[in-house]
Amino acid sequence: KKSKSLILQTEDVKEIFEEEVEVRLVMRVEVTASAEAKEETEELLHTEILNISIAQYWKNFLETSCPFTLKEFIEEHKKDFEFHQEDWKDGPATENPDLPKIDTSELDSKTLKSRFNHGVVKVTGAPFVSRSRYFKTQRVVCQTEERFEMVSFNRTPDVPYGNDFYLQERHVLLSVKNANRSIILAYNKPTFFKNVLFKN
């Protein structure tokens, strides 16, 4: 009986410990999310604690030959979205020269690898246009065991004022020390080349 009681107590302590670890992780996510935001205009969209390491995340979701690609996800969940995904290349990728140039001078020297993706997306709620070309450039600017950071630029030039703005995304993964886990933070920031009517 004493042995059984001890086992129960051990299980209770283990459960309490695991809950405390989870609470601490959640608190770390909140603090880290605030500290990681680069600008006031950058909005935190999502935070999550993942049960995989940064290396596993890259291998499963981003590597060229990974089992779960962005292209496959889009084809499965967005039937009216044509999407072509290029392979990763070293350094900054070349974007569409027909579009207004994004100032990437601060990122160019940090870019480890990048890829240029393009397609056609269905447009709803916009006058006089039902489809638009879609361009997504992804840049990996940090990739270590402790930290992964990727910046993406999304553009739909055929929607009204589509050449006047782009949406910047930033994904940050931070490893959880002494655990095969990581914290992911997702930010976005609409950026305008010039003042337009719907900016505010």
N, C-alpha and C positions, 0 to 999 in steps of 0.2 A: 504493500500500500504506500509505504514511504517512497519507494522507487517511482510508482505511478504518479504520485503527487509531485515529485521532483520534476518528472517529465513535463507535466502540465504547467508547472511554474516556468520551466525553461521555454516552453512554447509561447507562453504569455509574454515573457520578457523579449523573446525573439520578435513577436508581433509588434510589441510596443516600440522596439528598436527600429524595425522596418518602417513603421509609421513615422517615427521621428526623422529617419533618413529622408523619407518622401517629403515631409514638411520642410526640412532644410533645403532640399533640392528645389522645391517650389519657390521658397523664399529667395534662393540664389538666382533662379530664373527671373524673378521680378526685379531684383537689384541689378542683375547683369543686363537685362533688357533695357533698363533706363540708362545705364552707364555706356552701353554699346551704341545707343542712338547718336548718330553723328551730327544731326541738325534738328532744329525744332520742327522743320517741315517733314521730317522723316517719320512715317507712321508705323508703329509696331502692329503687324497684322496677326501674328500667330507665335505662340511659344509651345514647345513640347519637349518632354523628356523621352528620349529614344533608348530602347534596349539594345542598341548596337553602337559600335565604335565609329569614329570618323572614317577610318579606313574601310570598314564594312559598308558605311553609307555610300562612299564613293564607288566602291566595287559593285554594289547592287543597284544604284539609281543614276549614276552619272557617267561611269566609264563607258567608252564607245560600245563595247560588247556586253554591257550589263544586262541582266535578265529583266529589269523593269525600266524601260526607257520612257522619256517624256513623249516621244512620238507614239508609242503604243498606248500610253495613258490617254492621249488626246484622241486617237482613233477610236478607242473604246468608249469614251465618255462624251465626246463632242463629234457627233456623226457628220455635221456640216462644216467641219474644220479640216482643211487640207494643210498638212504640215510636213516639211522636209527638214531632217536633222543632219547636219554635217558632222564630220569627225573633228575631234579636238586637234588643235595645232599649237605649237609653241609660240608664245608672244601674243600680241594683239591681233584679232581677226580684222579683215578688211570688210567694212560695211558698204551698204549700197551707196554708190557715189552720187546717185540722182536725188538723194534726200539731204536736207540741211544737216551739216556736220555737228555732231555732239562733241563738246569739249571733254576729251578724255586724257588731257595732258597729265593730270595727277595720277591717273591709273596706269598709263602706258608702261612706265618703268617698273610697276609692281606686278603687271600681268604675267603670270606664269604660263598659262595656256588659255585658249579661248575657242569658241566655235560660233559660226553664223548659221542661224536657222531661219527659215522663211516658209510662208504658206499663204492661204486665203481663208479668211474668217467671215462668218455670217454676221451682219450688223443689224441690230434692232434698235428702234427708238431714234434713229437719225434720219432726217429728211433727204430724199433723192438718192439714197444709196442703200443697197441691201447686202453688199459684200465689199470687203476691203483686203488689200494685200496686208500681210502681217510679217514683221521682221523682229527677230529676237536674237540679240547678241549676248552671249554668256562669257564672263571673264573670271577666271580663278585668280585671286590676288593673294591668297595665303592657303597653304596646304601642309600642315604638320600633324603630328600625332595629337597635339593639344588643341589645335585651332584650324578651322577651315572657313574661308570666306569667299563668296562668289557674288559678283555684281552683274546684273542683267539689264539690258535696255530693250524696251518693248515699244514698237511703233506700228500704227495703223494709218498710213498716210492718205487713204482714200476717204476717210470719214471727214465731216466738216471740221475745218481747222486742224486736220490731221498732221500737217507739216509744221504746225506751230508748237507742238508739245511731244513729249515722250514720257513713258512711265519707267522709272528706275526701280529695280528690285534689288534687295541685298539679303543674302542668306548667310547666317553665321552659325557654325557648329562649334561647341566647346566641349571638350572631353570631361567626363566626371572622373576625378582622380580615384585610382584604385578600384575602378569598376569598368566593365565593358559597356558603358553607357555614354550618352552625349546629350547635350541640350541644344536644341535648334531654335533660332530666333529669325523671324522673317519680317522684313521691313519693306515699305515701298514709298515712293516719293514722285508725284507728278511734277515734271519740270517743263517750263515754258521757255521757248526761244524769245518770245516777245509778248507784250500784253495783248490779250484777246478778250472778247466780251464775256465768256463764261468762266474766266479764271477764278473769280471770287464767287 
